[in-house]
Amino acid sequence: MDYIEAISQSYDLVLKLEDRGKIANYIPELAKVGPDKFGVHITTVDQLKFGLGNYQEKFSIQSIAKVLSLCLAYKMQGEKIWSRLGVEPSGTGFNSLVQLETDNGIPRNPFINAGAMVIIDILLSNLGDPKMELLKFIRSLTNQQNIDYSRTISNSEKSYGYRNVALCNFIKSFGNLENEPEEVLNFYFDLCSLEASCEQLSELFLFLANNGKTKHDNTQILSLSKSKRMNALMQTCGFYDESGEFAFKVGLAGKSGVGGGIIAIHPNQYAIAVWSPKLNEKGNSFKGMRFLEEFTTLSQQSIF
């Protein structure tokens, strides 16, 4: 079955399902998003592009952006970034403080909130204008330049991000942040506020399906080795404590966000993005997870 047929059949099937998820209403701005939004878009390495539903509507990509900030830090700093954070699945919630106590302030991986804050700290210490330089880097991954932070969403998260404040100060107490927690948090909330559509996301992440190289201008963003390691991290850690379930049922590298988005990578084949705002009990899109399971089943392709 070709990709277009597999996407169409999977979309129609999942569209009819009862959505048992819940909106992430602990971030007030996310609670305002229409709960029935559902979009999907695929971009392949041979430049097939196809989308259905709300695939051109922008949404808050939240933790999906952590992959992009990590790519920039990894590109700049290389392997030494792993002295400050691990590469293991967390087995706990994305905002857990328990592991930081056990691991002496070293986050288990870069995709939990604590790990993303350490990456933010690295960018702050090594870039002159980190917020704009990160945005410039992200925009360089695709032809589309209208990707930006959302001040409204960022301010909304800052107003209610008490646990993230605790996490950041806790990491600082262990000496694993060079910058002040307030500066790290401000940049972190801005990172999570980035908005993009499914179409834009599938184009942004295509370089990770193309051995670290962009398709639109043939720029080597990451080496082949680093690109493989990014995909491995998404495979093992991209869905918090549901990463094993995603590997078992879907079989792709990927990353989710509490805005309801998921990006998934099949190396040498495609990047596919799906968005449905209602989340399951693990904080991942209910319909998004089901869609990708159906899609890889029908297409009979996964990385395994």
Secondary structure, 3 states (H helix, E strand, C coil): CCHHHHHHHHHHHHHCCCCCCECCCCCCCHHHCCCCCCEEEEEECCCCEEEEECCCCCEECHHHHHHHHHHHHHHHHHHHHHHCCCCCCCCCCCCCCHHHHHCCCCCCCCCCHHHHHHHHHHHHHHCCCHHHHHHHHHHCCCCCCCCECCHHHHHHHHHHCHHHHHHHHHHHHCCCCCCCHHHHHHHHHHHHCCEECHHHHHHHCHHHHCCCECCCCCCECCCHHHHHHHHHHHHHHCCHHHHHHHHHHCCCEEEECCCCEEEEEECCCEEEEEECCCECCCCCEHHHHHHHHHHHHHHCCCCC
